[in-house]
Amino acid sequence: MPYIIILVLALKLLLTEAGPLTYGLCQAGCAAAWVSCNAACGVVAGTVTAGAATPACILACNGAQGACYAACAAMVLTPTPSSRDDTSCLILVRSLLRESEADEAVPRESAFDEPTWENRKYCEQLVDHNLGESSPKFCQNYYSTEEFVDTAYQSPPPVQWHRALTIVEVTRIELLTCQAIFMEVSNMEDADTDDVDAGMIHCAAALGAIPVYLEMRFFGKSLPIRHNFTADNLKRLFTHEQFIEDMHRLAAHLRNRILDRWKAPPKFVIFGNSLTGRVATWARLTYPRVFVGAVASSAAVESLVENKDFNDRVAAAFANEIIGGSPECLQAVTRAHESFGNHLHTAAGRKQLVEIFGFSEGDLDDPRDQWMRTGNGLLGFAVKANDPTCPDPYCNVAKICEKMVAVAAETVAGSESEEQRWLKALVTIENANTPPSNGKTPSIKTRIEWVRNPATRGHDKLRWFLKCTQFPTFDTCSTGSQCPWVRMNDSLNYFFSICEDAFDITREEVVRGSAETNRKYGGKTLNNTDNILSINGEVDPWLSLSVTQSQPGSPAITIPGAGHATWALMSKIDDSDFKKYYDEILDVVRGWLDLRKPARLRRGSQLQ
């Protein structure tokens, strides 16, 4: 594997008979070094010899020659006071090859081959970053791979010339070197490398970076506390600020570990999607000197307690012809849910729903249970996950619309069988998307008892906790809205009741938490922070709370027809529909890294 070393020599003794240094003489030295470099690459007098290296080696020689000429101009044409009195110093640049080999730096045959990950534990992570070093510590699980470091080609950065020195000090340069670490935290789940952001892997493969996937605290093996998961403990330890500090502290650890083997300090870029996209955005905002940029996919960053727009956008998706919807489809979906809602008003109607949908007796008697079962629709499908390429019968808008429009064509409005047809259509689609289980679905009362149990720490409990505290954003489906589901009077009250009954968080505290979050992080303004790339899907219901307009230094991309962070899935990394956007992400990240400029941090310094 080749590398180029810029070697600076003081040649006073060699030039004793040559007289004072001139620009021409300096250039001649550069030219001689360039010839030697090309000869090492297997190119003699412009002819490529047998077994010679491919153009990467020659390009490296050309780059070294350019740096040499620049040094000549700096040292001879514009001498510093210290160099005027001593003009017999020649800067000689020589290009050497490791072990006399001249192999080309060959990119990976496939940038998207699944890398081999190494599982590590960082056991100096703080349980509570608010306490500083006095906090107890825990082991946080993470994965990393250095597989891309030696396989991606990148040009060497320019020489850093210090003209006041007789012997010029230059940055050590290798043709292949790690200059970046890309970080992501798992998204409210145990860390699984199958869930790594596809954009991060695409960029790591292209730029020779080290991707790192950190397990979010309270998931998997990364437990800051192992029992007593009360609301009071979660208020201290399960916050966006703790997530950000986890990544900040791990970044310092990784940087120091890398510096044991690389002279150039790495630059950090943080990736994320959905909730972790918000974490990435706010990490860049909080520590702009540590994280040089953030790539956030489908990241809602502005808290809005009552988010009426969410389900209005769901309705618009069913009418969107680009993804297979139509006005007729929206009308059919809405009408089917109206039929379900009509049956909720009477005991006889609820009994009929129990029989058709396979509910248990009494499942729909409590209005809060009615809300819980209908708030996200009765299709077993989330519009934000719409995938035009999915293979299952009713797994996207187009396939659901085909079914619902067909049912509408068969139904005679006002007939006795009309509502029965709609209800059976809902059952057919829901059972296909979420096959019914043998167990009884827990009531909302049972769920709240489970959440209040200090021994539980499941995904639903933690997700709802964040919704009730730091990022209160409730997608309501109220009477008078465009929501296609079962509309209820003032459905916002149901969300507030969950927060109070499960976590003892009052309505006033919820509203205050939303305002504090927006004030601290700036909502969609991001406090005018630069180097944040926001990527969104056109049909994502969260779109109105995400950054969709480019700001100075922080571009935004909207992908037509895409849902919620679909492109971030590793299963989509070879999808031709998203290739253009992976390349756009790469261009932005490359610009942030500016690989010609080494990081300014020194060994042993603290990240700030």
N, C-alpha and C positions, 0 to 999 in steps of 0.2 A: 504494500500500500504506500503510495508516494506522499511525501510532504516537502514543503519548501521552508527553508530557514534563511532569514535575512541575516547575513553575517557581516558585521562592521569591523574593519581593521584600520588602525592608524599606520600609515605607510611612510613615515618620515625617513626611516632607514632605507627603504626601497627607492625613494625618490631623491636621495641625496644628490645624484648627478642629473636628475631631470629638471631641476629648477623649481620655481614657484608653481603651485597648482593653478591650472587654467580650466575654464569650463570645458574646452575641447578635450583636455587630458582626462578630466573626470568622465566625460561622455565615452571616451575610448575605453576606460575601465569598465563601464557599464556594458558596452558592446562586447567586450571580451568575455565578461561573465555570461552574457546572453548566449554567445556561441557555445560556451562550455555546457550551459544548461541544456541547450538543444541537443548537443552531442550525447548527453546522458539520457535524453529522451529517445535517442536513436535517429536523430535527424542531422545529417552531415551535408553541408553545402546545398541545403534546400532539398535533399533527397532523403526519403524515408527508407531506412535500412530494414532488413528482415528482423522481425520480432520487436519492432519499435512500439512504443506506447502510442495510444490513441490521443486525439487532440487535447484532452484535459491537461496532460503533462505540458504540452507546448503552450497552452493558454497560461499555465502557471508561470512559465518562463517569461512570457510577455508581460504578465502582471509585475513580476519582480523587476524587469527592465524599466517599466514605467516608474516604479517606486524609486529606482536608482537615479533616473534622470531628474525626478523631483528633488531628490536629495542634493544632486549637483547644483541645481538652481538655488536651493536654500543655502548651501554652504559656500558657494562661490559668487553667485551674482548678488546675493544679499547677505553678506557676512555679518555675524554678530560682533560686538566689540571684542569678545574673547577670541574670535577666529581671525580678526584682521591682522593681529600680530603674528599669526602662525598660519601661513597659507600653504604649507607643504604637507597638509593632511589630505589624503585621498580616501574617499568613501568607496570601498570595493564591495559590491554585492555579488555574492556567489550563491548558486542554487545547487543544493545537495539532495541526493535521493537516499532514502532509508534503505540500507543493505544493498545499495547499488541497483535497486529494482526500479522499473519505470512503468508500473501498471496504471491503467486509467482508473479514476474514481468512478465506479459504475453505479448508477442508481439501481434501486431494487427493481427486479423484473416486474413485480406487482407491488405497488405502494400499499396495497390493502390486504396483504397476507396477514393473517392473525398472528400477532407477535406472541412471544413467550413471556409471560408475566412472572415477576418475582414477588412473593407475598412477604411483607415486612411488618414490623410493629414499631411504632414510635412510643416508647414508654416514658417519655418526659413531657407528655402533654398535660396541661393544667386542667384540673377538674373545673375550677372557676377562675377564669382569666381576670376577673375583677379584683382578685386577691393578690395577683402578681405571683412572685416566686414563693410566697408563703402558702400558696394553695397546694393541696394534695395533688398527686399526679396519677395518671392512668395510662394504659396502653391503648393507642389508637391504631387500628388496622389500616394498611394501605398497600396498594399494588403499584409497581413501576416496572418499566422495561427500558433497557439501553440498546435494544436491538436496532433501533433506527440510527443510532449515533454514527456507526461506521458504514452506513450504506447510502447516505444521502450526500450528494456533492454540493459543496458551497465554496464560493471564492474566498480567498484569504482577505482579511481586513487590511487596510493600508498601514504602512509603517508609521509609528508615532516618533517623529524626529525631534530631538532636543538639541537645537543648534548650538547652544552654549557649551555643550560638552565636546571634547576633542573626539572621544569615541562615542558614537551615537548609540543611545539606548533605544531598543525597539521592542515592540510587543512580540512575544513568541507566537509564531503562526504555524498551524498545521492545516493542510488542505482539508482534512476531515476532522472536525472537532465539535464538541457539544457547546453550544452557546445559549441554549434555551431549555427551560423546563416548563412543561404545560401541566396545569393542575386542574382537577375537578373533584368535587365532593359528591358522594352517592346521594341519590334523590329520594330521601325518606325511605331507605331500604338497606338491607345488608349489601355490602360491596360485592358486586359480581362483574367481572371484566367484560361480560357480554353486554353490559349496560353502559359502557364507556361512550362518551360523545363521539360520533363518527367524524365530526369536523375536527376534533382534537387529534384523532389518529391520522386523518388526511394531512394535516399540517405537520405533525411530528414526523411522518414518513418523508415528506417533501423537504423539510428543513433540518433533519437530523437532530430533533429534540428528544428529550426524555419525557414521556407522558407519565403522570402520577395520578392515581385514582384513590382518593381518601374516603374511608368509610365514615359516614356521618355519625356523630356522637348519639348514643342511645339506640344504635342499631347494630345487629350482628354481635361481634366480639368487642365493640368499642363502647364500653359502658363506664361513664364517669362515676356513676353510683350503681350499685347492684340490687338495691331494694328501696322501698319507700318512695315510689314515683308519684308523689303528691303534687297537687297544683302549685304549692309554695316552692317545692324544689324545682319544678319545671320552669317556673317564672325566673329563677336564677340561672338555670343551667341549660335550658333548651330554648335558645334565642338566636336570632340572626347574628347578633354580635359575637356570641360564643362560636358559631360556625366560622365566622370570618377570622377570629383570633386563632382558632385551630389551624386554619390554612396558613396564616401569617407565621405562626410559630414553627410549623412543619417546613415552611419555605426556608427559614433561617437554618434549620437542621440540614435540609437537603443541600443548601448552598455550601455549607461548611464541609459536608461529606464530599461533594463534587470537587471542591478546591483541593482536596487531598490528592486528586489525580489530574485536575486541569488547572492551568494557571489563570485562565480567563474566567471571572465570575459569571455564572449564568444569569440570563434574564428570565423573568417569570411572566407567563401569560395564563390567565385563569379562564376556564370554560365552564359552561353550565347551561341547563335548559329547565324551563318551568321554574320551580322554586329555587333550584341551584343556579339558574340563570340570574335570578334576583340576587343570590348570594355573591355570584361572580361580579355583578355590576356594583354592588355596594362594597365589595372588597377593594375593587379598583378605586372607588370614591374615597374609601377610608385610608388606604395605603398606596397612594399613587407612585411613591418612590420604590415600592417593592414590586408591585404588579404593574408591568409596563402597559398592559392592556387587558381587556375582558371581552370575551365573545359570549353573548347571552342570546339564547334561542327561546322564543316564546316566553319571555320573562315579564310578568305583570309587576310593575314597580310602583304603581300608584294605588294606594288603598282607597276603596270607595265602599262604605259600609253597605249601602243598598245598591247593588250593581244590576239595575234593570236591563242594561244593554246586553248582558251576557245571553239571556234567553231570547232577546230580540234578534241577536246574531244567529242563534241556533235556528230560529224561524227562517231567517234570510238564507241560510244554507240549504234548507229543504226546497227553497224556491230558486236556487242558483243553478241555472242550466249548464254552466261550465263543469260542474261536478256531478251532473246527472239529476239535478232537482228540477222542479217546475212549480209554477203557481198552483197547479192542480194537486201536486204532491203535498205541498204545504197545507192546502185546504183539507186534504184527506187525513193527514197526520193530526191536524188540529181537531177535526171532527171526531176522530176515533177517541182522542183523549177527553173530549167533551162528553162523549157517551159514558166513559168510565166515571167521570165526575158526576154525571147525573145519577148514576147508580149509588153513589156514596150518600145521597141525601136521605135515603130510607133504609130501614132494616131489611126489607125485602130485596132491595137493590143490592145491598152489601152481601146478603146471603147468596145472591146470584153470582156476584163477583168471586166469592169464595169458591163456588162450584166450578166456574169457568177457568179461573187462574190457579186453582189448587192451593189457595190459602187455607190456613187453619181457622177454625171457628173463633170469632172475636178479634181476628187480626186487624180489622178495619174499623173497630168501634171507637177507638181513641182518635180524635182529629189530628193529633201529632203523628200517629202511625200512618194515617192517610197521607199526611204531608211527606213523611219520610219515604213512603213507598212510591210516591208519584212525582216528587220534586225534580228528579232527573229524567223523567219520561218513563214510558213503559215498553221501550223497544230493546232494552238491554244493550244500548248503543250510545256512545258519547260522540257527538258531532266533532269535537276537538280531535278525536282519533281517526277521523275519516281518511281512508287509504284507498284510492282508486284501484290499486293492484291486488287487494286482498282476495283470497280465493273462496271464502265461505259464503253461504247463501244470502245472508242479509247483513254483511259486515261493513257496508258503506252507504252513503246517501243514495247513490244511483240504484243499488239493488233494493233498498227499502222502498224507494219511490216507485220502482217498477211494480212491486207487490201492492202498494197502497193505491196507486192509480188504477190498477186492475180491479181491486176490490170496489173502488168507487164506481167503476163502469158497470159492475154487476148489481150494485145496490140501488134500490128504488127509494128515493127520498120519502121519508114519512111513513114507510111501511113498517110492519111489526118486526120484520127481520133486519131492518137497517142497522140498529145498534148491535144486534147479535153478530152481524158480519164484521163490524168494526172491532168488537171485542175479541172475536176469534182471530182476526188478523193480527192484533196486538200480541195475543198469546203465541201465535205461530212464530212471529219474529223474535219475541223475547226468549222463548224456549230454545230457538236456534242459536241465539247469541249468548245466553246464559242458561244452560241446561238446568232444570229444577233439581234441587238437592232433596235428599230424603228427610233431612232434619228440618225442624220448625224454624222459621225466620224469627230471630229475637225481636221482641217489641222494643219500642223506644225506652220504656221504663227499664227493661232488662239491660239495654245498652248503656244507659246512664249509670246503673249500678256497677256494671263492668268497668266503666271509665273511672268511677270514684274509688274503685279498689286500688289501694296503694301498691299492690303487687303487679298490676298490669302496666305494660308499656307498649302495646301494639300500635301498628301504623295508624289506625283510625283515631285512637286516643291522641297521639302526638299531632296528627294533621289537624284535628279539631282544636287542639290547644293553640296552635299557631294562628288559626283563623279567629279565635276568640281574643287573642292578645295582641300580637305584633302586626298581623296583616289581616284585619277584619275586612273581608270582602265577600258578601253573601249574594249569590245569584238567585234572586227572588223570581217567583212566578205568580204574580198577583192579578186580580181581576182588573181588566182594563188595559193590560199590557199586550204585546204581540207574542208572548210566550206560547209555544204550541202544546205545552203539557197541560195538566189539570191545574187550572187557575184557582187560587184561593184568596180570600179577603185578607189583606195585610200579612202576607206570608213572611215578612221580615220578623214578625214577633216569634215565629217558631225558631229562628236562628238564635235570637236573644235568649229564649228559654233554654236551649241546649247549653249555651255558655254559662248561664247561671246555675242550672241544675247539675251540670257535670263538673264545673270548675269553680263555682261560687264567684263568677265574674259578672258584675252587673252590666246592664245596658249602658250606663254612663261610663264605665271603665272601658267597654268595647269602643265606644265613640272616641274617647280620649286616646286610646291606644292607636287608633287609625290616624288621628290628627298628629300625634307625636312622631309616628313613623314617617309621614309625609313631610313634616317639618325637618326632621333630621336628614333624610336622604333626598329631599327635593322632588319627590314624585317623578313625573315624566321629564322634568327639567334636569334631573341627575345632578343638581347643583352646578351645572355647566362643566361637568367633568369630561375631559377628552379621552380618546383611546378606548371607547366602548363601542363595540359593534353589536347592534341590535338586529336580530333576524326574526321575522314573524311570518306566519302563514296567513294567507288572505282570508280563509274561512275559520280561523281560530276565534272562538267566542271571547277569549281573553284579550283580543286585539285592542280594545278601547283603553285598556289599562297599561298597555305596553308602549315603548318608544317606537313610533312608526315614521317619524320625520327625522332626517339627518340634521345633526347639530354641528357646530364648528368643532372639527376634530373627532367627531363621533358619528360615523355613518350608520344608516339604517337600510335594511333590505326587506322587502315584502315579496314572498314567493307566491305567485298566482296559484289558486286552487289548493294550496297546502293547508293542513290542519295545524295541530298543536305540536310543534317541534318534531314532526315526522322525520325530517332530514337528519335529526340527531341520532336516530337509531342505527346501530351497527349493521342491521340487516339491510339498510338502504345505501350503504357506502358505495356499492357498485351500480346504483340506480342512475341510469343516464339522465333522468329528469332532474336530478339534483347535482350532477357533476359541475354544471356551470356555477352553482352557488358554493360548492366546496372550493372551487378555484377562486371565487371572489373572496371568500374567507381567508384563503391562503395569501392572496395579494395584500389584504389589509394587515394580517399578522406579520408578514414579511416586512412591511413598512414600519411597523412598531418596533420590531427587533433591530432593524437597520444593521444587518450583520457586518457592515463595514466598521461599526463602532463598538469597541469592547465596553462592557459594563464598567461603571466607575467604582464599584465597591472593591475594597481591599480585603485580603485575608484577615479574618479576625474581627472585622468591623461588624457593627450591629445593623440589621435591617431596620428601617424607620418607616 
